[in-house]
Amino acid sequence: MIRAGIRRTATSALLALLVVGIPSLALAGDAPYVVRGNNHIIVGVSLDEAAVRAALPAGLKPTKDITGGYNVYRSEGGYNNPPYTRAYVWVDLEGHDSANGSKARWVLWGVTGPGAEKSRAAGYEFHDGSAALVERGATITGTAEQNGARILRVEIKRGDGGCKPVAGMLNYPVKLPSSGKMVMHQYPFAGEGCGAAPVALEVLTDKDHPLARFKPTKLLWAIQAKNLSFAGTTTAFK
């Protein structure tokens, strides 16, 4: 388990994070893909370089500091998508930035339910499972389960700066199983972002589980994202 001290986030840094750094993920399936009512807790982390490089396909490179994050959320669903829950870890990539400058992200591993099979068909490393969020005052805890066993626990503490409107774009390159081709799933989003600090992140699997490779080496930042709506589109990979 990694724990982090609670600290106040500077206003300017928080606004920059809210505008360009909220990691959210949808599934670009049958168009149009639009979901709403998404509530997240997100913790930015640094990861083990060897594990990340071994997981990335040829042509993709992690950022110099091997940054990424954990995202635990629930969604009310939307067009052609029922309500679902999801938890995953991603790594930030060099190049392929979104239109607003946020780093592209490669999903290293995650669970989702329902819809894991559809997610894998779209190129994501998702497996059957579920996630949950519990809010007690300023403390929000996210958990994930697979095969009835808890595999992840994430805790953040919301700051006293309130929540602010946020909007942006995120790029997620994927390799399609059907063709082996790389494409870019792009997700414009809008909602509310609430400044927070990371408290703890526990990967609760045994050492042979795929998620164990991506235990964070450091907790960097946290945020609560509320009432997000986002849409998914797919473009050619460049």
Rosetta blueprint (number, residue, H / E / L):
1 M L
2 I E
3 R E
4 A L
5 G L
6 I L
7 R L
8 R L
9 T L
10 A L
11 T H
12 S H
13 A H
14 L H
15 L H
16 A H
17 L H
18 L H
19 V H
20 V H
21 G L
22 I L
23 P L
24 S L
25 L L
26 A L
27 L L
28 A L
29 G L
30 D L
31 A L
32 P L
33 Y E
34 V E
35 V E
36 R E
37 G E
38 N E
39 N E
40 H E
41 I E
42 I E
43 V E
44 G E
45 V E
46 S E
47 L L
48 D L
49 E H
50 A H
51 A H
52 V H
53 R H
54 A H
55 A H
56 L L
57 P L
58 A L
59 G L
60 L L
61 K L
62 P E
63 T L
64 K L
65 D L
66 I L
67 T E
68 G E
69 G E
70 Y E
71 N E
72 V E
73 Y E
74 R E
75 S E
76 E L
77 G L
78 G E
79 Y E
80 N L
81 N E
82 P L
83 P L
84 Y E
85 T E
86 R E
87 A E
88 Y E
89 V E
90 W E
91 V E
92 D E
93 L E
94 E L
95 G L
96 H L
97 D L
98 S L
99 A L
100 N L
101 G L
102 S L
103 K L
104 A L
105 R E
106 W E
107 V E
108 L E
109 W E
110 G E
111 V E
112 T E
113 G E
114 P L
115 G L
116 A H
117 E H
118 K H
119 S H
120 R H
121 A H
122 A L
123 G L
124 Y L
125 E L
126 F E
127 H E
128 D E
129 G L
130 S E
131 A E
132 A E
133 L E
134 V E
135 E E
136 R E
137 G L
138 A L
139 T E
140 I E
141 T E
142 G E
143 T E
144 A E
145 E E
146 Q E
147 N L
148 G L
149 A E
150 R E
151 I E
152 L E
153 R E
154 V E
155 E E
156 I E
157 K E
158 R E
159 G E
160 D E
161 G E
162 G E
163 C E
164 K E
165 P E
166 V E
167 A E
168 G E
169 M E
170 L E
171 N E
172 Y E
173 P E
174 V E
175 K E
176 L L
177 P L
178 S L
179 S L
180 G L
181 K L
182 M E
183 V E
184 M E
185 H E
186 Q E
187 Y E
188 P E
189 F E
190 A E
191 G E
192 E E
193 G E
194 C E
195 G E
196 A E
197 A E
198 P E
199 V E
200 A E
201 L E
202 E E
203 V E
204 L L
205 T L
206 D L
207 K L
208 D L
209 H L
210 P H
211 L H
212 A H
213 R H
214 F H
215 K L
216 P L
217 T L
218 K E
219 L E
220 L E
221 W E
222 A E
223 I E
224 Q E
225 A E
226 K E
227 N E
228 L E
229 S E
230 F E
231 A E
232 G E
233 T E
234 T E
235 T E
236 A E
237 F L
238 K L
